[in-house]
Amino acid sequence: MSYRIPLPAGGARPTLDVIDPFSSMVQRFLRREGLAAYEPETAATLLALFDQHDGPFTLYDVGANIGLYSHLCAAMFDDATVHAFEPTPDVAEIARSIARANSLPVEVFEAAVSDSPGTATLFLSETSDASNSLVDGFKTSIGEIDVQRITLDEHWATTGVAPAVLKIDVETHEPEVLAGAMEMIAATRPYVVIEVLRRRKTDQGPIIQAAFEGLGYSFYPLSATTDWQPAASITGSGTVERDWLLAPEPLPADFAERWTIWSQRLTACTRDRNSRPPIGGAARAAYRRGGVRELRTSGQRFVDDVVRPGLRRRWSSLRNRLRRS
């Protein structure tokens, strides 16, 4: 199966084949809402960071899921290479499949990143495959599996490849990821884009900030109204706008302008520009997820999202032709 979504203008490629619009939460979101709606402030920030490099650079994508940011980076910037870390086996396989389908230099490491090597229990979320976590109780679990556990310090020492940009989104396990990465961060000083959560009265912001004490990093909350002035402290969020940019040096003078340009380009990547999803594939995927009830619900969404807007467009076009005749 092939399912293409548009990429922002100004990159090396105009589209990305995410291969399947039904299997994972991120693929379904892209089908229903479009790339423009997927964490737009974070996406624009990453694109602005990637755009700063005139030559080769590497992204570490920790908690990559299907690797949307990994593949966005590699597809948009020819000099990029990506190390993507995803512990959930079937989701990691989707990431590998997308890399192969697009011939992208994205290497997927099927492992959970933490503060020590070994094995760990991954709790599979009832909510979605994007909420799997090493933290028991983060979401209601429908199962658990044993996964390989690594540290970024170990990975950096083994591969010799340092990231220019480090993205971390691991569902409340971020402090442990940092604890196993501080030797690398202190030595190579990457830009860090990290999710900072506050759940059950526990704010991870102070813990994450403490990890960077003495390293000279500045902290920027990511939102649609970011003024790019550093914040005095990192605070977590339990809802939206949960990501922060941690910068090892003052942001370049043109960073805000780059961010605005990429943000505007992303807004054009709407769902109506996606490939048309195959009806048969949608029906099979819906039935696998929830049987007849989910099949019926998906059918109604198809009517609401595709059939009715299409009929409205055709009626509007016909009415305009009649008026002109």
TORKOL-4160 file (C-alpha; in steps of 0.2 Angstrom, whole numbers, padded with zeros to 4 digits, m for minus):
325
<pt num="1" X="0000" Y="0000" Z="0000"/>
<pt num="2" X="0006" Y="0018" Z="m0003"/>
<pt num="3" X="m0001" Y="0034" Z="0005"/>
<pt num="4" X="0007" Y="0050" Z="0001"/>
<pt num="5" X="0006" Y="0066" Z="0011"/>
<pt num="6" X="0013" Y="0083" Z="0006"/>
<pt num="7" X="0028" Y="0090" Z="0013"/>
<pt num="8" X="0032" Y="0109" Z="0017"/>
<pt num="9" X="0039" Y="0119" Z="0002"/>
<pt num="10" X="0057" Y="0122" Z="0002"/>
<pt num="11" X="0063" Y="0104" Z="0005"/>
<pt num="12" X="0072" Y="0091" Z="m0005"/>
<pt num="13" X="0056" Y="0081" Z="m0008"/>
<pt num="14" X="0037" Y="0087" Z="m0011"/>
<pt num="15" X="0029" Y="0072" Z="m0003"/>
<pt num="16" X="0032" Y="0057" Z="0009"/>
<pt num="17" X="0025" Y="0040" Z="0008"/>
<pt num="18" X="0018" Y="0035" Z="0025"/>
<pt num="19" X="0013" Y="0018" Z="0016"/>
<pt num="20" X="m0003" Y="0015" Z="0026"/>
<pt num="21" X="m0016" Y="0028" Z="0033"/>
<pt num="22" X="m0024" Y="0015" Z="0045"/>
<pt num="23" X="m0012" Y="0005" Z="0055"/>
<pt num="24" X="m0005" Y="0017" Z="0069"/>
<pt num="25" X="m0012" Y="0032" Z="0078"/>
<pt num="26" X="0000" Y="0044" Z="0069"/>
<pt num="27" X="m0004" Y="0037" Z="0052"/>
<pt num="28" X="m0023" Y="0038" Z="0056"/>
<pt num="29" X="m0021" Y="0056" Z="0062"/>
<pt num="30" X="m0011" Y="0061" Z="0046"/>
<pt num="31" X="m0026" Y="0054" Z="0036"/>
<pt num="32" X="m0039" Y="0063" Z="0046"/>
<pt num="33" X="m0031" Y="0079" Z="0050"/>
<pt num="34" X="m0016" Y="0082" Z="0039"/>
<pt num="35" X="0003" Y="0085" Z="0043"/>
<pt num="36" X="m0002" Y="0104" Z="0046"/>
<pt num="37" X="m0011" Y="0099" Z="0062"/>
<pt num="38" X="0002" Y="0087" Z="0069"/>
<pt num="39" X="0011" Y="0097" Z="0083"/>
<pt num="40" X="0014" Y="0112" Z="0072"/>
<pt num="41" X="0024" Y="0122" Z="0084"/>
<pt num="42" X="0036" Y="0107" Z="0087"/>
<pt num="43" X="0037" Y="0103" Z="0069"/>
<pt num="44" X="0041" Y="0121" Z="0064"/>
<pt num="45" X="0055" Y="0121" Z="0078"/>
<pt num="46" X="0063" Y="0105" Z="0072"/>
<pt num="47" X="0063" Y="0111" Z="0054"/>
<pt num="48" X="0071" Y="0128" Z="0059"/>
<pt num="49" X="0084" Y="0118" Z="0068"/>
<pt num="50" X="0088" Y="0107" Z="0053"/>
<pt num="51" X="0088" Y="0122" Z="0042"/>
<pt num="52" X="0102" Y="0130" Z="0051"/>
<pt num="53" X="0115" Y="0117" Z="0045"/>
<pt num="54" X="0124" Y="0120" Z="0028"/>
<pt num="55" X="0132" Y="0102" Z="0028"/>
<pt num="56" X="0129" Y="0085" Z="0036"/>
<pt num="57" X="0120" Y="0083" Z="0052"/>
<pt num="58" X="0112" Y="0070" Z="0063"/>
<pt num="59" X="0095" Y="0069" Z="0072"/>
<pt num="60" X="0092" Y="0057" Z="0086"/>
<pt num="61" X="0074" Y="0054" Z="0087"/>
<pt num="62" X="0070" Y="0046" Z="0104"/>
<pt num="63" X="0053" Y="0039" Z="0106"/>
<pt num="64" X="0051" Y="0040" Z="0087"/>
<pt num="65" X="0035" Y="0030" Z="0085"/>
<pt num="66" X="0033" Y="0028" Z="0066"/>
<pt num="67" X="0047" Y="0041" Z="0064"/>
<pt num="68" X="0037" Y="0055" Z="0057"/>
<pt num="69" X="0050" Y="0068" Z="0062"/>
<pt num="70" X="0064" Y="0056" Z="0057"/>
<pt num="71" X="0057" Y="0054" Z="0040"/>
<pt num="72" X="0052" Y="0073" Z="0039"/>
<pt num="73" X="0070" Y="0077" Z="0043"/>
<pt num="74" X="0078" Y="0065" Z="0030"/>
<pt num="75" X="0066" Y="0069" Z="0016"/>
<pt num="76" X="0067" Y="0087" Z="0018"/>
<pt num="77" X="0086" Y="0089" Z="0020"/>
<pt num="78" X="0098" Y="0079" Z="0009"/>
<pt num="79" X="0113" Y="0080" Z="0021"/>
<pt num="80" X="0103" Y="0073" Z="0036"/>
<pt num="81" X="0105" Y="0056" Z="0044"/>
<pt num="82" X="0094" Y="0050" Z="0057"/>
<pt num="83" X="0095" Y="0038" Z="0072"/>
<pt num="84" X="0077" Y="0033" Z="0077"/>
<pt num="85" X="0074" Y="0024" Z="0093"/>
<pt num="86" X="0057" Y="0015" Z="0095"/>
<pt num="87" X="0054" Y="0000" Z="0107"/>
<pt num="88" X="0037" Y="m0006" Z="0101"/>
<pt num="89" X="0041" Y="m0020" Z="0089"/>
<pt num="90" X="0026" Y="m0017" Z="0076"/>
<pt num="91" X="0028" Y="0002" Z="0077"/>
<pt num="92" X="0047" Y="0001" Z="0074"/>
<pt num="93" X="0043" Y="m0010" Z="0059"/>
<pt num="94" X="0032" Y="0003" Z="0052"/>
<pt num="95" X="0046" Y="0016" Z="0054"/>
<pt num="96" X="0058" Y="0004" Z="0045"/>
<pt num="97" X="0045" Y="0001" Z="0031"/>
<pt num="98" X="0042" Y="0020" Z="0028"/>
<pt num="99" X="0061" Y="0022" Z="0027"/>
<pt num="100" X="0063" Y="0009" Z="0014"/>
<pt num="101" X="0048" Y="0015" Z="0004"/>
<pt num="102" X="0056" Y="0032" Z="0003"/>
<pt num="103" X="0074" Y="0027" Z="0002"/>
<pt num="104" X="0078" Y="0038" Z="0017"/>
<pt num="105" X="0094" Y="0037" Z="0028"/>
<pt num="106" X="0084" Y="0033" Z="0044"/>
<pt num="107" X="0091" Y="0019" Z="0054"/>
<pt num="108" X="0078" Y="0012" Z="0066"/>
<pt num="109" X="0085" Y="0005" Z="0083"/>
<pt num="110" X="0071" Y="m0006" Z="0091"/>
<pt num="111" X="0075" Y="m0001" Z="0109"/>
<pt num="112" X="0069" Y="0009" Z="0124"/>
<pt num="113" X="0081" Y="0023" Z="0129"/>
<pt num="114" X="0084" Y="0025" Z="0147"/>
<pt num="115" X="0097" Y="0027" Z="0161"/>
<pt num="116" X="0105" Y="0010" Z="0160"/>
<pt num="117" X="0107" Y="m0004" Z="0148"/>
<pt num="118" X="0098" Y="m0021" Z="0149"/>
<pt num="119" X="0080" Y="m0025" Z="0148"/>
<pt num="120" X="0064" Y="m0016" Z="0153"/>
<pt num="121" X="0045" Y="m0018" Z="0153"/>
<pt num="122" X="0036" Y="m0008" Z="0141"/>
<pt num="123" X="0018" Y="m0005" Z="0145"/>
<pt num="124" X="0006" Y="m0005" Z="0130"/>
<pt num="125" X="m0007" Y="0009" Z="0131"/>
<pt num="126" X="m0025" Y="0006" Z="0130"/>
<pt num="127" X="m0026" Y="0024" Z="0123"/>
<pt num="128" X="m0015" Y="0022" Z="0107"/>
<pt num="129" X="0002" Y="0015" Z="0102"/>
<pt num="130" X="0009" Y="0033" Z="0104"/>
<pt num="131" X="0006" Y="0031" Z="0123"/>
<pt num="132" X="0016" Y="0016" Z="0126"/>
<pt num="133" X="0028" Y="0019" Z="0141"/>
<pt num="134" X="0041" Y="0012" Z="0152"/>
<pt num="135" X="0032" Y="0020" Z="0166"/>
<pt num="136" X="0019" Y="0009" Z="0174"/>
<pt num="137" X="0002" Y="0018" Z="0176"/>
<pt num="138" X="0006" Y="0032" Z="0164"/>
<pt num="139" X="m0009" Y="0026" Z="0154"/>
<pt num="140" X="m0021" Y="0011" Z="0157"/>
<pt num="141" X="m0012" Y="m0004" Z="0150"/>
<pt num="142" X="m0018" Y="m0018" Z="0140"/>
<pt num="143" X="m0002" Y="m0028" Z="0140"/>
<pt num="144" X="0016" Y="m0027" Z="0143"/>
<pt num="145" X="0032" Y="m0034" Z="0134"/>
<pt num="146" X="0050" Y="m0035" Z="0138"/>
<pt num="147" X="0061" Y="m0024" Z="0127"/>
<pt num="148" X="0079" Y="m0020" Z="0125"/>
<pt num="149" X="0085" Y="m0005" Z="0135"/>
<pt num="150" X="0100" Y="0006" Z="0130"/>
<pt num="151" X="0107" Y="0023" Z="0135"/>
<pt num="152" X="0112" Y="0037" Z="0123"/>
<pt num="153" X="0129" Y="0038" Z="0131"/>
<pt num="154" X="0132" Y="0020" Z="0126"/>
<pt num="155" X="0125" Y="0022" Z="0109"/>
<pt num="156" X="0136" Y="0038" Z="0105"/>
<pt num="157" X="0151" Y="0028" Z="0112"/>
<pt num="158" X="0147" Y="0013" Z="0101"/>
<pt num="159" X="0143" Y="0022" Z="0085"/>
<pt num="160" X="0154" Y="0038" Z="0086"/>
<pt num="161" X="0139" Y="0048" Z="0079"/>
<pt num="162" X="0134" Y="0063" Z="0089"/>
<pt num="163" X="0117" Y="0072" Z="0086"/>
<pt num="164" X="0116" Y="0090" Z="0081"/>
<pt num="165" X="0097" Y="0089" Z="0086"/>
<pt num="166" X="0090" Y="0077" Z="0100"/>
<pt num="167" X="0071" Y="0075" Z="0101"/>
<pt num="168" X="0064" Y="0066" Z="0116"/>
<pt num="169" X="0046" Y="0061" Z="0118"/>
<pt num="170" X="0045" Y="0045" Z="0129"/>
<pt num="171" X="0029" Y="0047" Z="0139"/>
<pt num="172" X="0036" Y="0053" Z="0156"/>
<pt num="173" X="0052" Y="0043" Z="0155"/>
<pt num="174" X="0062" Y="0059" Z="0149"/>
<pt num="175" X="0072" Y="0061" Z="0165"/>
<pt num="176" X="0079" Y="0044" Z="0164"/>
<pt num="177" X="0083" Y="0047" Z="0146"/>
<pt num="178" X="0093" Y="0062" Z="0150"/>
<pt num="179" X="0101" Y="0053" Z="0165"/>
<pt num="180" X="0109" Y="0041" Z="0152"/>
<pt num="181" X="0114" Y="0054" Z="0140"/>
<pt num="182" X="0122" Y="0068" Z="0150"/>
<pt num="183" X="0140" Y="0063" Z="0145"/>
<pt num="184" X="0135" Y="0065" Z="0127"/>
<pt num="185" X="0125" Y="0081" Z="0129"/>
<pt num="186" X="0139" Y="0089" Z="0139"/>
<pt num="187" X="0152" Y="0084" Z="0126"/>
<pt num="188" X="0143" Y="0087" Z="0110"/>
<pt num="189" X="0130" Y="0100" Z="0115"/>
<pt num="190" X="0115" Y="0096" Z="0104"/>
<pt num="191" X="0099" Y="0106" Z="0103"/>
<pt num="192" X="0086" Y="0097" Z="0113"/>
<pt num="193" X="0067" Y="0097" Z="0109"/>
<pt num="194" X="0059" Y="0088" Z="0123"/>
<pt num="195" X="0041" Y="0084" Z="0130"/>
<pt num="196" X="0039" Y="0090" Z="0148"/>
<pt num="197" X="0024" Y="0084" Z="0157"/>
<pt num="198" X="0015" Y="0087" Z="0173"/>
<pt num="199" X="0004" Y="0073" Z="0179"/>
<pt num="200" X="m0003" Y="0068" Z="0196"/>
<pt num="201" X="0004" Y="0084" Z="0203"/>
<pt num="202" X="0022" Y="0079" Z="0198"/>
<pt num="203" X="0030" Y="0092" Z="0187"/>
<pt num="204" X="0045" Y="0085" Z="0177"/>
<pt num="205" X="0051" Y="0103" Z="0172"/>
<pt num="206" X="0062" Y="0105" Z="0188"/>
<pt num="207" X="0069" Y="0088" Z="0186"/>
<pt num="208" X="0074" Y="0091" Z="0168"/>
<pt num="209" X="0080" Y="0108" Z="0171"/>
<pt num="210" X="0092" Y="0102" Z="0185"/>
<pt num="211" X="0100" Y="0090" Z="0172"/>
<pt num="212" X="0106" Y="0104" Z="0162"/>
<pt num="213" X="0112" Y="0114" Z="0177"/>
<pt num="214" X="0130" Y="0121" Z="0173"/>
<pt num="215" X="0129" Y="0118" Z="0155"/>
<pt num="216" X="0124" Y="0135" Z="0149"/>
<pt num="217" X="0108" Y="0130" Z="0141"/>
<pt num="218" X="0093" Y="0141" Z="0138"/>
<pt num="219" X="0075" Y="0136" Z="0139"/>
<pt num="220" X="0061" Y="0140" Z="0127"/>
<pt num="221" X="0043" Y="0134" Z="0128"/>
<pt num="222" X="0035" Y="0130" Z="0111"/>
<pt num="223" X="0018" Y="0137" Z="0107"/>
<pt num="224" X="0010" Y="0147" Z="0093"/>
<pt num="225" X="0014" Y="0163" Z="0102"/>
<pt num="226" X="0032" Y="0159" Z="0107"/>
<pt num="227" X="0042" Y="0176" Z="0108"/>
<pt num="228" X="0059" Y="0166" Z="0108"/>
<pt num="229" X="0064" Y="0174" Z="0124"/>
<pt num="230" X="0072" Y="0162" Z="0136"/>
<pt num="231" X="0062" Y="0156" Z="0151"/>
<pt num="232" X="0069" Y="0157" Z="0169"/>
<pt num="233" X="0062" Y="0139" Z="0173"/>
<pt num="234" X="0055" Y="0124" Z="0164"/>
<pt num="235" X="0037" Y="0120" Z="0169"/>
<pt num="236" X="0027" Y="0105" Z="0163"/>
<pt num="237" X="0010" Y="0104" Z="0155"/>
<pt num="238" X="m0004" Y="0091" Z="0157"/>
<pt num="239" X="m0013" Y="0096" Z="0141"/>
<pt num="240" X="m0006" Y="0105" Z="0125"/>
<pt num="241" X="0010" Y="0114" Z="0121"/>
<pt num="242" X="0021" Y="0102" Z="0131"/>
<pt num="243" X="0037" Y="0103" Z="0121"/>
<pt num="244" X="0052" Y="0114" Z="0125"/>
<pt num="245" X="0067" Y="0119" Z="0115"/>
<pt num="246" X="0083" Y="0118" Z="0126"/>
<pt num="247" X="0097" Y="0127" Z="0117"/>
<pt num="248" X="0116" Y="0126" Z="0120"/>
<pt num="249" X="0119" Y="0144" Z="0115"/>
<pt num="250" X="0109" Y="0159" Z="0111"/>
<pt num="251" X="0097" Y="0156" Z="0096"/>
<pt num="252" X="0103" Y="0163" Z="0080"/>
<pt num="253" X="0097" Y="0181" Z="0076"/>
<pt num="254" X="0086" Y="0174" Z="0061"/>
<pt num="255" X="0079" Y="0159" Z="0071"/>
<pt num="256" X="0062" Y="0167" Z="0074"/>
<pt num="257" X="0061" Y="0171" Z="0056"/>
<pt num="258" X="0065" Y="0154" Z="0050"/>
<pt num="259" X="0052" Y="0147" Z="0062"/>
<pt num="260" X="0039" Y="0158" Z="0055"/>
<pt num="261" X="0043" Y="0153" Z="0038"/>
<pt num="262" X="0042" Y="0134" Z="0041"/>
<pt num="263" X="0026" Y="0137" Z="0052"/>
<pt num="264" X="0018" Y="0145" Z="0037"/>
<pt num="265" X="0024" Y="0132" Z="0025"/>
<pt num="266" X="0017" Y="0118" Z="0036"/>
<pt num="267" X="0000" Y="0126" Z="0036"/>
<pt num="268" X="m0002" Y="0121" Z="0017"/>
<pt num="269" X="0000" Y="0103" Z="0021"/>
<pt num="270" X="m0018" Y="0100" Z="0024"/>
<pt num="271" X="m0027" Y="0083" Z="0023"/>
<pt num="272" X="m0036" Y="0087" Z="0007"/>
<pt num="273" X="m0019" Y="0086" Z="m0002"/>
<pt num="274" X="m0016" Y="0069" Z="0004"/>
<pt num="275" X="m0018" Y="0053" Z="m0006"/>
<pt num="276" X="m0036" Y="0047" Z="m0007"/>
<pt num="277" X="m0036" Y="0032" Z="0005"/>
<pt num="278" X="m0042" Y="0015" Z="m0002"/>
<pt num="279" X="m0059" Y="0011" Z="0004"/>
<pt num="280" X="m0055" Y="m0008" Z="0006"/>
<pt num="281" X="m0040" Y="m0004" Z="0017"/>
<pt num="282" X="m0050" Y="0007" Z="0028"/>
<pt num="283" X="m0064" Y="m0006" Z="0031"/>
<pt num="284" X="m0051" Y="m0020" Z="0035"/>
<pt num="285" X="m0042" Y="m0009" Z="0047"/>
<pt num="286" X="m0058" Y="m0003" Z="0056"/>
<pt num="287" X="m0064" Y="m0021" Z="0058"/>
<pt num="288" X="m0047" Y="m0026" Z="0065"/>
<pt num="289" X="m0048" Y="m0012" Z="0078"/>
<pt num="290" X="m0065" Y="m0014" Z="0084"/>
<pt num="291" X="m0076" Y="m0026" Z="0074"/>
<pt num="292" X="m0093" Y="m0021" Z="0066"/>
<pt num="293" X="m0095" Y="m0006" Z="0078"/>
<pt num="294" X="m0079" Y="0002" Z="0073"/>
<pt num="295" X="m0082" Y="m0003" Z="0055"/>
<pt num="296" X="m0099" Y="0007" Z="0056"/>
<pt num="297" X="m0091" Y="0022" Z="0065"/>
<pt num="298" X="m0077" Y="0023" Z="0051"/>
<pt num="299" X="m0090" Y="0022" Z="0038"/>
<pt num="300" X="m0099" Y="0037" Z="0045"/>
<pt num="301" X="m0083" Y="0046" Z="0046"/>
<pt num="302" X="m0079" Y="0042" Z="0028"/>
<pt num="303" X="m0096" Y="0049" Z="0023"/>
<pt num="304" X="m0094" Y="0065" Z="0034"/>
<pt num="305" X="m0075" Y="0068" Z="0029"/>
<pt num="306" X="m0075" Y="0063" Z="0011"/>
<pt num="307" X="m0092" Y="0060" Z="0003"/>
<pt num="308" X="m0101" Y="0075" Z="0009"/>
<pt num="309" X="m0087" Y="0088" Z="0006"/>
<pt num="310" X="m0085" Y="0080" Z="m0011"/>
<pt num="311" X="m0103" Y="0082" Z="m0015"/>
<pt num="312" X="m0103" Y="0100" Z="m0009"/>
<pt num="313" X="m0088" Y="0104" Z="m0020"/>
<pt num="314" X="m0097" Y="0097" Z="m0035"/>
<pt num="315" X="m0113" Y="0106" Z="m0031"/>
<pt num="316" X="m0104" Y="0122" Z="m0029"/>
<pt num="317" X="m0095" Y="0120" Z="m0045"/>
<pt num="318" X="m0111" Y="0115" Z="m0055"/>
<pt num="319" X="m0120" Y="0130" Z="m0047"/>
<pt num="320" X="m0106" Y="0142" Z="m0053"/>
<pt num="321" X="m0106" Y="0135" Z="m0070"/>
<pt num="322" X="m0125" Y="0137" Z="m0071"/>
<pt num="323" X="m0123" Y="0155" Z="m0066"/>
<pt num="324" X="m0110" Y="0159" Z="m0079"/>
<pt num="325" X="m0120" Y="0151" Z="m0093"/>
